[in-house]
Amino acid sequence: MRAALAIACIVGVLLSAGCSRTLSGTPQFESSGAAGSIEDMLLPEDEVNDLIGTSGMEIVETVEELTDNSMYASELECLGSLYHSEETVYDGSDVKGVADQIITEPDDVGDYWVEQTVVRLSSAGAVDDFVNQTKLDWSNCIGKDIVIDDDEGAATWRFEGVTIDGASIAQTARNVGGDDWQCRHVMRSVADVVIEASVCGETVQEGAAETLAERIAARVG
């Protein structure tokens, strides 16, 4: 069993140590324009498998609303560095639509775990403001630990350096005191859409999360 908790609810030996996915708020269902429905902006699972170099990963969860894991986190200021589409992180951003998918091996013993998310805001300006604030927030989390503690137990994650490239930001979180499980979280923007992409595993191919975000961006248009 692999260690697995991160940006949403990862599977593995840490399943009993802080894996939670709490939904809240009102479900969002809004057309995205060129890409059809907002969910159409996300990559099909076969393309995700090709990108990661696997063949057995499947979509195991699809969510169409913001999530709330704030009650489990020791450091709320770093919640958005670890989790996707968090309610407290997007609070006040006038969210118009959400599509989030978790892709992994369904038997919970896979080498990789992927999450892809698009969040539509009210305008491109609102997205720019959000991403710029995220750059500051994630940078402030460098070297910090966050403990996720729920009814199943606790897991600690430590944030590494931040890579900023224009409208894109990326950061890696590593499991502390467990195995070598790590998660690379990338955020970028296209027009009025925020894109979040994470690739997790004991060994994460360099640039995989960035490429996933780029391919989602191409589908957004």
N, C-alpha and C positions, 0 to 999 in steps of 0.2 A: 504494500500500500504506500502510495506517495504522499508526502506532506502537501497539503493543499488548502490554503485559505488565502484569499487575497481580495482582489478588487470586488468580488461579490461573494460567491460561496464556492470555493475550490474543494476538490475531493482528495482524499488520501488519509495518511495516518494522523494528520491534524484535524480530521473531521471532528474528532472529539475534543478539539482544542480551539474553539472560537470560530466555527464556520456558521455564518448566519446570513440570511437574506430576508429583510423585512420590507414589505411593500406598504406604501401609504400614499395618500393623495388621491386625486381623481384621474382615472385612465385618460390617456390622450389619444385621439384618433383624428389626425389631420393630414390631408393630402400634401405631398411634398413638391408637387410640380413636375419637373422634367423626369424625375426618376420614378414617377407613379406614386404608390403609397410610400410612407416614410420607411417602412420595413424593407422596401426594394432597394434602399441605399446600401444595405448590408450585403456582404459577400455571401454567395451560396456556400454550403458546407464543403462541396467538392473543391472549390477554389481555395478555401482555407486549408484543407488537407494538402493540396498541391504546394501552397506557400510554405507550410511547416515541414513538408516532406513526409507526411503520414498518409494513411488511407482509412483508418477506422474511426476517426472522430466524427461525432454527430451533434446536431443541435439538441441539447438536453433541456434548455429552458429559453423561453421567449417572454419578455416583459415589455409592456407598453405604458409604463408609468415610472415616475421617480421612485427610488427606494430609500429606506431609512435604516441605517445601521449605527446611528449616532449613540444610541444607548449602550452599545457594546465597546465603544472606543475610548481609550485613555486620553488621546490627544485629538480633540475635535478639529484643531487647526490643520491637521494632516490627514483628515478623513478622505478628502478628495484626491490625495496622492495615492491612496490605496484602492478606493472603491470608485466605480463608475456611477454616474447619474444619481448622485446622492441629493436628497431633498434639501438638507441643510446647506449644501454647497451651492445649489442652484437657487436658493431662496432669494426672491426679489428679481430674478432674471427674466420673468415673464415667459415661461416655457409654453410652447405651443404644440409640441409633439415629442414623443419619446419612442425609440425602438432599441431594444437591447437583447442580445443573444449570447448564451454561453455554449461553447462548442468543446467537447472533450470525448474521450472514450466512455461509453455508457456503463462499463463495468467498474468504474471508479479506480482503476489501477493503471491509468495511462501515463505516458511520459510527458504529455503536454496538456495545457488547459488554455483556452482562448476566450476572450470576451470582446465583443464589438458592439459599439453603441453610437447612435446619432441622436442628438437633442436639438430640436428646432426652437429658436428663440424668435422674438418679435421683429428683429431687424439685424442687418449685418453690423450695425453700430453696437448693438447690445452684445453680439458675439465677440466683437473686438474687445469690448470692455471686460467681458468675462474671461477671455483667454489671457489678457494682460494681467488681470488680477491673479489668475492661476499661476502665471510665471512667478509672481512674487510669493504666493502661498507655498508652492512646491519648493522654491529656493530656500524658504525659511525652514523647511523640514529636513534639509540635508544634515545627515548625521544623527537625526533624532530617531527614537524608538516609539512605536505605537503598539499597545497591547489591545488585542481584540478578545474580550472575555464575555462569553455568553453562557447559557445553561450547560453547554457541552464541555466547557473548559476554556483555557486561555492559550493564545499564541502571540508571539512578539515578532514584529517586523521592523527592520532598520532601513532608512532611506539613504540612498547614495546620491551622487552628484546629479545635477540637472543639465540636460542638453537643450539649448534653445536655438532654433533655426527659423527665423521669420515668425510665421504664425503657428509654429509647431513647438511643443515642449515635450520632453521625455525624461523619465526617472525610473530607476530600478529600486525595488524593495526586496530585501533578503530575509528569509526566515532566520531568526536568532535562536540558538540553542536547539535546533532541530537538524534536519538534513540540509542539503545545499539548494533547496527549492528557492527560486527567485521569480519575480514578476517584473516585466518591462511594460510600463504604462506610458502611452503616447496620447497627447491631445493636440488636435489641429483644427482649423476652421476653414469653411468654404461658405461664403455669402452669409446666410442667416442660420447656418448649421454648425454645431459643435460636434466634432468626431472624437471618440475615445476608443483606443485599441490597446488591448493587453495580451501578451503572450507569456505564459508561465511554464516553468519546468525546472528540472535540476540543471539542465544545460539549455539555454535559450540561444538560438541562432542569432548572431549579431545582425541587427537591422530588420528582424522579422516583424516586430511590432510596428516599426516605422513604415515598412512596406504595406502592411495591412491597412494602416491609416491612409496611406497614399492611394491605395486601390479603392477604398471607400470614398475618398475625396473625388476620384475620377467618376464614380457612379453618381455622386451628388450633382456634379456638373458645374 
